[in-house]
Amino acid sequence: MCVGVSLNCPRKTRTQLAMIYLLTLIVAASRFLPHPPNVACLGALGLFAGCYVAGKRAYLIPLAALLVSDIIGHVAGIPGMGFYNLVTMFAVYAGMLLTVPLGRCLASGNRWARVPAGSLAASTVFFLLSNFGVWLGPWYPSTLAGLAACFGNAIPFFGYTLVGDAFFVALMFGAYEASRVRAFRFATA
């Protein structure tokens, strides 16, 4: 399969490539829709890109979705979006990008048996890194008590992250697999 390659690919693969880019645009746009806190598609997009997109391009897809939506959110003055603290933003971007190698683990073997564990791992990695970044930011004292308070206050948001990642992982992986089945049927008809 030549996912992430030029338009010289067969029709089936062009359809798959189009689906990948369409899902990326939807994820970026979804950040601007009303939603509960931390119910976002970005962890799912990282897993998805890691699973289905070859090479370094897999990292570019979730990075572009997050960066473009953060730039727009920053310029538009949308609370919770944009570049509010460099250290925290680095941790957020790192947590999101680390979902890509987790997605690579889903690419082989029985993918559907591994997807729920991948979703849980992506949520957990993001929770740990992003909240460590929040603790390093200006909101909590740089003490063990501050770290405990930061993570304690973040626990309710972790539940939202788990639900959001599970929902969007099912949606993205399901939509993409459905597009592959449809493309296969079209190519063999």
C-alpha positions, 0 to 999 in steps of 0.5 A, a space after each residue: 500500500 502506498 499511503 502518503 505518496 504521490 497522486 500516481 498511486 492507484 485509485 484505491 490509494 488516492 481515495 485512502 489518501 484523500 480520506 486521511 487529509 479530509 479527516 485531518 481537516 475535520 479534526 482541526 475544524 472540530 476544535 472550534 466547535 463547542 465541546 466538553 473540556 478535553 474531548 478532542 480528536 487530536 489524540 485519535 488523529 495521532 494514533 490514526 496517522 501513526 497507524 496509516 501514514 508512512 514515514 515522518 509525514 505521520 508526525 506532520 498530520 497531527 502537528 499541522 492540525 494542532 498548530 493551525 488550529 492554535 494559530 487561528 485560536 490565538 489570533 481569534 482570542 479563543 480561550 484555551 487555544 493558542 500559545 498561552 505558555 511556552 513550557 506548557 505548550 511544549 508539553 502539550 505538543 509532545 504529548 500529542 506527538 507521542 501518540 504517533 509511535 503508539 499508532 505505529 504499534 497498531 499497524 500490524 497484527 490484529 489492529 482491532 484488538 489493539 485499538 482500545 489499548 492504544 486509545 487508553 495509552 494515548 490518553 494516558 501519555 497526553 494526560 501525564 505530559 500535558 499536566 506535567 507541563 501545566 505544573 511547570 507553568 506559572 499556575 502551581 508551585 514548583 513543589 511536590 505539593 504543587 505537582 500533586 495539586 496539579 494532577 489532582 485537579 486534572 483527574 476530572 479532565 482525564 475522564 473527558 480525554 478518555 471518552 473523547 479519544 475512545 469516541 474519535 478513535 472509533 470514528 476515525 479508524 471506522 471511517 477510514 476502514 469503511 472507505 478502504 472497503 468501499 474503494 476495494 469494492 469500487 476497484 473490483 467492480 
